[in-house]
């Protein structure tokens, strides 16, 4: 009886080759169980620095450390067998110099098993991206709204409106020249996202951009309704798990206080062997 070949994990080159083809499905993950759930349907799973806000209760991504990214990246890697795992480089780990960026990117790759890193910034990061890529590490770029620069940008505002569109367009060209295998377009006008997608040779992955991008990404806790402190306009909730969890916890608490849980079927007798 013949056996099928083991499933091969997608690579950055595979993602790059999807330009203009079937849309790329991308989600974040921070734990092994969630990575296992996402793996079957996602082409790319991002261990995002959004973990700081979603799981650690930080007010922004700025407090995320390399140690946090290694911890969560290692957990996600254990849950993936098909999707490409990309890991965010945290704030302060790559801006100083290309050499600093390479050292930290190499650490993330070596200690987590990621297939690529992601860093924020456009034209001003062109030399850094090229330096990392030339040394064998695939880079996913991120332009438009870059959350690590939220203080400089004046908040989580749409980027690239009016005359500012030229800046975002040049950022897209710069990261393409530098050798990035794909680029996230966050919170930019749809028409600009479409223009960038049609012009550059690498896949665009939209979040608050356009359905015309080569792929889409969302924070998984947002789209499942697990994180419901607020909902950005670009998020569609495909579940309401926070509400379901609150109901379940409330019901459990009521049953414990009423001594109706555990019921006879949940406990063991002297006569019955249990496991």
VOGU-3710 file (C-alpha; in Angstrom, 3 decimals, decimal comma):
1> xxxxxxxxxx> 0,000/0,000/0,000  1,443/3,345/-1,003  1,890/6,134/1,487  1,457/9,803/0,762  4,514/12,036/1,121  4,731/14,079/4,311  3,274/17,538/4,034  5,846/20,231/3,346  5,770/23,544/5,154  5,343/26,601/2,966
11> xxxxxxxxxx> 8,378/28,819/2,525  8,895/32,520/1,904  9,612/31,643/-1,737  6,238/29,885/-1,967  4,500/32,981/-0,618  6,442/35,222/-3,007  5,366/33,029/-5,925  1,695/33,580/-5,061  1,804/37,159/-6,353  -1,350/37,731/-8,404
21> xxxxxxxxxx> -2,612/34,202/-7,734  -5,012/32,801/-5,144  -5,311/35,193/-2,186  -3,029/34,478/0,765  -4,787/33,668/4,041  -2,885/34,969/7,060  -3,632/35,150/10,791  -1,696/35,784/13,965  -1,084/33,135/16,630  0,728/33,203/19,963
31> xxxxxxxxxx> 0,173/29,714/21,412  0,494/26,099/20,291  -3,251/25,239/20,377  -4,223/28,298/18,321  -1,415/27,607/15,840  -2,758/24,076/15,400  -6,219/25,477/14,669  -4,912/27,996/12,132  -2,482/25,696/10,343  -4,972/23,825/8,159
41> xxxxxxxxxx> -6,470/26,923/6,535  -3,726/29,548/6,669  -0,823/30,049/4,305  1,052/32,261/6,741  0,874/32,503/10,533  2,371/35,598/12,111  3,690/35,609/15,653  2,874/39,286/16,000  4,093/41,748/18,579  0,372/42,364/19,065
51> xxxxxxxxxx> 0,866/39,600/21,653  1,814/42,378/24,059  -1,650/43,913/23,902  -3,687/40,754/23,325  -2,128/38,396/25,872  -0,023/40,553/28,178  -2,305/43,544/28,681  0,217/46,129/27,482  -1,119/49,476/26,195  0,829/49,164/22,917
61> xxxxxxxxxx> 3,376/46,943/21,200  6,301/49,060/22,392  6,889/47,053/25,571  7,278/43,699/23,807  10,720/42,141/24,269  12,858/39,688/22,352  12,332/37,186/25,156  8,554/37,415/24,761  8,813/36,874/21,013  11,095/33,851/21,467
71> xxxxxxxxxx> 8,709/32,331/24,023  5,601/32,725/21,891  7,386/31,954/18,633  8,633/28,637/19,985  5,105/27,763/21,118  3,582/28,574/17,735  6,226/26,596/15,860  5,221/23,475/17,777  1,683/23,829/16,423  2,458/24,290/12,723
81> xxxxxxxxxx> 3,128/21,719/10,025  2,024/23,526/6,851  1,797/27,309/7,205  4,820/29,576/6,959  5,635/31,027/10,365  6,738/34,664/10,345  7,809/36,374/13,562  7,778/40,086/14,364  10,955/41,851/15,347  10,051/43,879/18,437
91> xxxxxxxxxx> 10,563/47,599/18,864  14,216/48,469/19,494  15,601/45,218/18,101  16,439/46,401/14,569  16,322/50,194/14,223  19,859/50,960/15,447  21,788/49,425/12,548  21,613/46,675/9,939  24,096/44,649/12,006  21,904/44,879/15,110
101> xxxxxxxxxx> 18,886/43,891/13,027  20,661/40,838/11,607  21,839/39,635/15,028  18,344/39,784/16,455  16,704/38,341/13,340  19,173/35,445/13,429  18,370/34,847/17,098  14,630/34,770/16,437  15,078/32,338/13,552  17,444/30,059/15,478
111> xxxxxxxxxx> 15,510/29,971/18,748  11,972/29,672/17,352  12,222/27,861/14,029  10,501/30,719/12,183  10,688/30,784/8,416  10,951/34,574/8,158  10,933/37,773/10,190  8,767/40,865/9,828  9,858/44,412/10,533  8,156/47,765/10,238
121> xxxxxxxxxx> 9,264/50,654/8,047  9,633/51,590/4,413  12,303/53,611/2,621  14,319/54,297/5,775  14,589/50,540/6,391  15,641/49,657/2,831  19,317/49,142/3,673  18,457/47,099/6,778  16,099/44,793/4,880  18,679/44,291/2,145
131> xxxxxxxxxx> 21,397/43,532/4,726  19,254/40,856/6,397  18,029/39,309/3,147  21,550/39,177/1,714  22,526/37,068/4,737  19,869/34,465/4,147  16,924/35,596/6,268  13,604/36,197/4,474  11,953/39,490/5,440  8,309/40,490/5,349
141> xxxxxxxxxx> 7,980/44,276/5,315  5,241/46,356/6,963  4,269/49,846/5,805  1,377/52,265/6,145  0,300/52,380/9,767  3,264/50,944/11,649  2,161/50,424/15,275  5,689/50,607/16,697  5,868/54,196/15,389  2,460/55,159/16,781
151> xxxxxxxxxx> 3,927/58,011/18,837  5,644/59,529/15,800  2,560/59,047/13,623  0,262/60,753/16,109  -1,942/57,761/16,817  -3,527/54,874/14,936  -4,607/56,985/11,976  -5,068/56,060/8,325  -1,832/56,662/6,408  -1,377/57,682/2,771
161> xxxxxxxxxx> -4,271/60,050/2,227  -3,825/62,916/-0,224  -0,240/63,933/-0,908  0,970/61,410/1,690  0,192/58,648/-0,803  3,520/59,302/-2,529  5,378/58,459/0,693  3,611/55,128/1,097  4,096/54,278/-2,573  7,835/54,965/-2,295
171> xxxxxxxxxx> 7,973/52,824/0,855  6,449/49,949/-1,116  8,960/50,380/-3,912  11,848/50,567/-1,440  11,047/47,342/0,413  10,580/45,587/-2,921  14,002/46,780/-4,104  15,498/45,640/-0,814  14,374/42,057/-1,372  11,398/41,656/0,960
181> xxxxxxxxxx> 9,313/38,637/-0,096  6,002/40,346/0,788  4,688/43,489/2,442  1,882/44,202/4,892  -0,200/47,278/4,019  -1,928/48,484/7,176  -4,671/51,093/7,329  -4,151/52,751/3,956  -6,865/53,899/1,509  -8,187/51,102/-0,687
191> xxxxxxxxxx> -7,299/52,866/-3,941  -3,696/53,302/-2,817  -3,477/49,661/-1,746  -4,753/48,629/-5,180  -2,198/50,852/-6,898  0,650/49,413/-4,843  -0,553/45,851/-5,446  -0,632/46,382/-9,198  2,749/48,089/-9,311  5,125/46,097/-7,095
201> xxxxxxxxxx> 6,377/42,589/-7,819  5,860/41,102/-4,341  2,587/40,087/-2,663  0,726/42,679/-0,614  -1,059/41,523/2,533  -3,783/43,892/3,632  -5,097/44,790/7,053  -7,461/47,692/6,706  -6,377/48,120/3,084  -8,230/46,549/0,123
211> xxxxxxxxxx> -9,842/43,300/-0,972  -7,615/43,662/-4,035  -4,462/42,917/-2,043  -2,710/39,608/-2,687  -3,730/38,436/0,786  -5,323/39,449/4,068  -4,270/39,251/7,706  -6,116/39,803/10,971  -5,257/39,407/14,628  -6,912/36,098/15,486
221> xxxxxxxxxx> -8,226/37,304/18,840  -10,000/40,162/17,026  -11,659/38,010/14,372  -12,742/35,364/16,904  -14,156/37,982/19,245  -11,806/36,948/22,058  -10,378/40,454/22,368  -13,390/42,735/22,519  -12,161/45,799/24,405  -12,514/47,626/21,090
231> xxxxxxxxxx> -13,012/46,705/17,423  -11,166/48,536/14,640  -13,208/49,304/11,521  -11,163/46,840/9,462  -11,983/43,883/11,717  -14,819/41,489/10,929  -15,731/39,250/13,832  -16,259/35,690/12,672  -17,018/34,517/16,207  -18,069/35,835/19,608
241> xxxxxxxxxx> -15,925/33,654/21,833  -15,507/36,208/24,620  -19,268/36,271/25,124  -19,426/32,469/25,014  -16,605/32,265/27,560  -18,293/34,701/29,938  -21,506/32,687/29,784  -19,655/29,432/30,411  -17,690/30,848/33,344  -20,821/32,362/34,881
251> xxxxxxxxxx> -22,690/29,069/34,577  -19,768/27,169/36,108  -19,594/29,590/39,029  -23,332/29,276/39,651  -23,170/25,471/39,629  -20,169/25,373/41,978  -21,925/27,669/44,448  -25,113/25,591/44,196  -23,071/22,370/44,624  -24,599/20,997/41,427
261> xxxxxxxxxx> -21,112/20,571/39,969  -19,477/18,146/40,164  -22,453/15,872/39,588  -22,372/12,095/40,234  -21,099/11,429/36,697  -18,043/13,604/37,365  -16,803/11,810/40,523  -15,468/8,329/41,285  -16,761/5,556/43,535  -14,729/3,039/45,532
271> xxxxx> -15,964/0,181/43,337  -15,533/1,742/39,882  -12,029/1,975/38,443  -11,398/5,476/37,144  -8,919/7,155/34,908
//
